[in-house]
């Protein structure tokens, strides 16, 4: 039996994730009290029905500070019943969450008694810190829309080979912020920039003209080789520790040329070596 715990900040995509998993055949329960989780899982296990082989449960700050502080203890109790557990934590920048609540006109669950929205988000972030620190996968959805998030859930969680490490290689632009869910961040802003070539400026690292610009430059070749060699050594080390997810982010200024090109090369190389490799160009979406 497999249990995925979906948690995180309100407005960051937890409901979208649960709906996506439900569409993929998971038995899903949202807004579940954390203190009742161990008893619930034991009851479900005793049913011995195949529809419960894959479950997902949404846990949020309304479980209360007491139970949230006991999160690790509760999870260990469940694991003793030989239940495979993955914890997925969703987050986003405060300004983006405020915008989402404004757009949807929904009320944050902790804004009662006159608490301002920004303060409620900070309170929620603190309450869930114990879950965030021990999550198998943290997803920052600040720059991700609903359709992209559904695709990401399917690619990284649903389609992950059983017991295999899911590796996300993603490009990004530093001027749009560093992805906070990264395990490795590589800065390639020192490489020659096609932005200063008028004919190449509107193109991306996926276009043949930009690839030709990079192909014979020694610094580009060295940067790619050094990053590849480092990851080739350390990825198996992460896999040996029974890690489920690994996020590797490559950044340049705008996330359009240099980071895209290097990430494409890494994807072509590591896809042949590991079964669970995914590719994402954050700024190009």
Number of C-alpha atoms within 10 A of each C-alpha: 16 15 22 20 24 26 28 28 24 24 22 24 25 23 16 16 25 25 16 19 22 16 11 12 14 22 17 21 16 17 15 15 18 23 16 12 17 17 12 14 17 13 11 16 16 8 10 11 9 9 12 19 16 18 22 24 22 21 23 24 23 17 17 14 14 11 17 23 15 14 17 13 12 17 18 13 14 19 14 9 13 10 18 13 18 19 20 22 26 23 23 21 15 18 10 15 22 15 12 15 15 12 9 9 9 10 12 20 14 18 15 11 6 8 13 12 20 15 13 18 23 12 15 21 19 14 22 24 14 15 26 21 11 14 18 17 24 24 23 19 22 19 16 18 11 12 9 15 19 18 14 20 18 16 17 20 19 16 12 20 13 10 10 15 23 24 23 22 21 27 31 29 26 16 11 13 12 14 25 16 19 19 14 12 18 14 17 18 17 12 17 15 18 22 18 9 11 9 11 17 14 11 16 21 23 16 12 12 15 22 18 11 15 22 13 10 12 11 13 18 14 11 16 17 15 11 14 17 10 10 16 14 10 11 15 12 12 14 16 10 8 11 16 22 21 21 20 19 25 29 27 22 20 19 25 25 29 33 27 28 24 26 25 19 13 20 20 12 13 18 14 9 10 14 14 20 21 18 19 19 19 19 16 13 9
